[in-house]
Amino acid sequence: MKRPVAHSPVSFVANVARLPQKGLPVVVEADAEQRAALAGEHGLLSVEAYRAELLVTPWKRNGVKVSGRVEADITQACVVTLDPVPAHIDEAVEGLFLPEDSKLGREGFEGGGEILIDADGPDSPETFAGDTIDVGALAEQFFGLAIDPYPRKQGASLPNGDDGESAESDFQQKLRSLLGKS
């Protein structure tokens, strides 16, 4: 299944036309501008460090396998207090790709063949056009999936009481001050 192309702040396009048998090692280390863009795209206060170490190897007949790790140090806002919550991401990256015109890719979808999906197994291969794959964007996808959607500062809890409006007002006031709005 082909996804719409969105430009990643950590885009790294690898030429996969002639991959070495041992694979093509790729390291993506984000600079300050890229880290700021990542923070904005993923709703983070900041990204202090971001590094992806990947290996792009031939897979099956004309396919490509991308594997490796993405590591990052990030700061998120606590969902209760909006205080900064630091976190470390260390996530495995793995993706399989087939050319758009690959018979292997078409057989399962158009040939009416049965496709067995294992929820805990690897994802089915994605397709690509041409001779390149944006392996940086793939690493960013795994980075995004590893971010805690509900970060909570240690010991933070919602207030218990009948004054829910006061807690809501305090929350909105703190949010405005964080965002620099009055």
C-alpha positions, 0 to 999 in steps of 0.5 A: 500500500502506497502512502502519500509522500510527506517530507520528513525533517530527517529525510535521507534518500537511499539509492537502492538500485545497486545495493551491496550484498552486505548492505548500505549503512546509513546514519542520520543525525539530526542538527538543531534545525531538524530537531526543532522541526521534529519537535514541532511535528510531533508536539514535543517541547524539544528534541535534544538528540536524534540519531538513526543507524540503519542498514539497507539490504537487498531482500528477496528478488528486487525488494529492500529491507531496512533495519536498525535503531532510532535513538532520541532524547526528547522533552514532552509536556506532562498531561497533568501539570504541563511541566517538562518531562524528559524521555529517552527513545530507543526503538528498533526500525524495520521495514520491507519494500517492493518495487511498484511493478513487482510480481511478488507485491501484486500476487497477494493483492490482485491475484485473489490469493490468501494473505495471512496476517500475523498481528505480532509479525512483521508488517507487509511490504510497502511499495516504492517507485524508482530507485530510491527509498526515504529511509530517514522518513521510515526511521521518523515513523518509528520515532513517532510511534515510540513517543509516549502519548500521555507523558506524566511527571512522576507524582503528578495526579489530577486534583480530587475535589468538587472544584473541577472548574478551578482545576480546568482554569489553572490548566488553561492558564498554565497552557497559555503561559507555556505557549506564550499567550496571555 
